[in-house]
Amino acid sequence: MGKENIFSESDFVFFIGLIKKAGEKALFLQKTGLDVQRKDDRTIVTDADFLIQALLISEISAQYPDFIFVHEENFNTDERLITDETITVIIDPIDGTAMFSMHLPIWCISIGIFKGFEPLYGFVYSPGSDMLFHTDNENSYLNSNRLIVDKNIPIDSETNIFCSSEMDFSRIKFPGKIRNLGSTALHACLTADNKRNRLLAFTGKSFLWDWAGAIPVIRKAGGNIKYLNGADIDIKGIIDNGYALEDYAVIYNSDDFELIKGIFNKIA
């Protein structure tokens, strides 16, 4: 198989089944009680983050022993595991942990599959929102329905944009709604569903695992992703930067990048 088609139908069935299993376990843990802690950087982490991450790594490594893993919890960001030939599974076990710890539904489990430094496949599941985004070799889907972005949505009072929480919303000049839901991967994937949700763009920073599952979903749905400065996303550069994005990334549904840049460039 070619570089862009390393998975067959049975692989997609496996990953969809696994992320659903992990999602239902995480939802059960959220409903039945959580041990909430703080990391060294004072961000929230729960026992579910560790349990779901361990579940995913265990079952994927049993099925694919040659795959390597990059993951959010207890990962050494000084490690440089990815080469041009590796197949890497990049996991965020609970993206939106703060919302998860508040017993709110806006969170997801994110899995990205990379060949070398190229994002190939994405699986992003939000059980609380009943949304499963995934890709196959050609397309992106939400709950098995194909996603194709609308690049000509009107910009008016009902158009939405999403921003990460550290941004100064008051400086954005935009006629529509400005929102933050608390989950990078879910924000990003929702951008591919803009025929229903009127979503024009999302911008944020954070780490590779926050974006890894969503990038293939966006690209195969026909959406765009760049850094806000106009540069293309460079996965190797992110890894060399300790797995942190080098600038604000922006996912957008428009053929006019300057329009999008003009909305956000005063807040980054």
N, C-alpha and C positions, 0 to 999 in steps of 0.2 A: 504493500500500500504506500501511497505517496505521503509526503510530510504532513499534508493537511487532512489526511484521512486515516489516522492510526487506529480509530475505533470502528467497530462493527456494531450492529444492532444489539447484540448481546451485551456489549459494554455499556451502552446507554441504559439498557434495562437494569443492569447491575447498579449503576450509580443513581438512577432515579429511585430504585427500591431502597438503596441504602440511605439516601438523604431523607426519604420519607420516614424510614425507621428511626433515624436520628432525630428528626423533627418531632415525631410523636413522643419519643422519650424525653426530649427537652421540654415539650409542652406539659407532660406529666410532672416533671420536676418543678416547673414553674408554678403549677397549681397546688402542689403538695408541700412546698416549703423549700427555701433556699438558704444556703450558707453564703452570705455576702461578705466579701473581704475587700481590702484595698491593696493594689500593687504598689511597688516602690514609687511609681509616678503618681500615686494617689487615685488612679482610675479604678473603676469597679471591676471585680471579677467574682464569679460564683462557682460553686462546686459543679454546676452543670457545664460550665465552659471546659473544665478539665475532663469530665466524664464523657461528654460528646466528642471532644477531640480524641480521646483514647479509643472510643468506639470506632470512629472513622478510620484512624490509622491502623487499628488492629484488623478490621475487615478488608480494607483496601490492600494492605500489605500481604494478607493471606491470599488474596486473589491475584495480585500483581507484585510479586516479590522483588522485581527489579526497579519499581518506581521509588523515587525519593520524595521526601516530604519537607515542606516549609509550612509552619503553623504559628499561630499567634502566641499561644501560651507556652512559657518556658523554652523559647527558641533562642538560640545563640545567634544574634544578628551579625556577629563577626564571621560566621560560616559562609563560605562561598561554594555551595553544593552544585549549582546549576552550570552545566556546560552546554555546548551546541547540540549534544546528542542525548542528554538526559530527558526522561519524561518525569515531570515534577507535579506532585499534587500539592496545591497551595490551599490551606484550610483556615477559615475563620469559624470556629465552632459555634459561637454565638455573636453575631454582628449586631450591635445594639444592646450590649449587656446592661447598660443603665436602664433602658426601657424594660428589658427582660426582668431586672431586679425590682422594678416598680409594678410588676404584674400587668404590664400593658402589652398589646399584641404586635407592636411594630418592631420586630426583630427577625433575624433570619439565620440560617446556616448556609455558608458559602463554600463551594469547592471549585477551584479552577484547575484545569489540566493544561500544562505547558509542555511543548516540545522545544527543548533548548530555551530560547528567550521569547518564543512566540506563543501567545495565548491561543489555545485551540478550542477548548470546550469549557462551558460553564454550567454549574448547577447551583441554584439559589432558591432555598425553600423557606417560606414564611408560614409556618403552620397556623399561627394565630390569625393571619390574614387570609388563609386558604389560597396562597399563591405559590406555585412552583414554576420558576423560570428555568429553562434549560436549552441547550443547543444540541444539534446533531452535526453531521458533516457539512450541512449546507445552511440550515435555518435556525432561527430562535423561536421559542414557544413559551406561552404562558398557559398552564393547565391544558397542555396538548394542543392549544390553538396557536397557529402560526402568528408571529409578530412581525409587522412591517411598519417602521416609523412613518409618520406623516411630517414631512419637512415643510409643509405649507399651512400649518395651523395659524389662525389669526391671533394677533397679540392684542388683547383687550383686558377688561377688568376680570375676566374669568380664566385667563391664562395663568399657569403656575410655573414658578421656578423654585428649586430647592437649593439651600445653601448649608454648608457645615456650620456648626453652632458657634465656632470661634469668630465668625465673620460679623461685621458691623452692619446689620440689616438696614439701619437708618440711613446709610449712605447710598443704598441702591435706588436708582431711578428707574422704576418699572411700574407700568399701569396695572399689572395684575396682582396675583397673590404670591407672597414670599413665605416659604415654609421650611421647617426643619422637623423631620420625623424621627431622627435618632439612630438611623442605620444606613451606613454608607452603601453597602451592597444593594439594599432594597431601594434606596433613593435612585441609585444608578440604573437598576433594572426597570424600575417604573418609568424611566425616561423612554424605554422602548415600547411602552404601552400607551403612548401619548394620544392615540386616536380616541381613547376613552377618557383619559385623565387630563388632557389639555396641557401636558407638561412640556415646556420648551427646553429646559436645561437644568443641570445640576452641577455645582462646583464644590470641591472639597479637597482635602489633602490626605493625611494619615498614611497607612502602610500598605504594602503590596497585598497582604492577605485580605484587606478590606475591599479591594478592587478586583482580585484575581478571577472570581467567579462571574463578575458582572461584565468585564470587558468583552469576552466572546459573545455574550448575549447582545450587547449593544452593537457590536460590529456586524454580526450576522442578521440583525434586524434592520440594518441600513443606517444606524446612527453614527455619530462622529464622536471622537474623543481626542483632545489635544491638551497640552498645558495651556494655561491662560495666557502665557507669553507668546503663544503661537507655535511652539516647538512640538514635535511629535513625542508621544510617550516612549521612553527608552527603558525597557525592562532591565537591561544590564546596568544602566545608570542608577536605577532605583535600588538594585541589589547592592551596588558599590556604595550607595548612600545609606547603608544600614537598613535596607528594605523600606525606607521612607521615601515617599514621593518627593521629587526635587522642587516642585512648584505646585500651585493649585492646578488640579486637573479639572477640565470641564467637559461634560458629556452634553451634547446639544443636538437638537433636531432643526437644523436650518442649513441652507446652502451658503449663508452669509455669516462667516465666523466673526467678522468685524462687528456685526450687530450684537452678537453674544458677548464678545469681549467688551464692548462698550457698556453693557449692563453691569458687568462684574469688576472691571479693572480698578475701580476706586476703593474696593473693599479688601482686596487681597494683600 
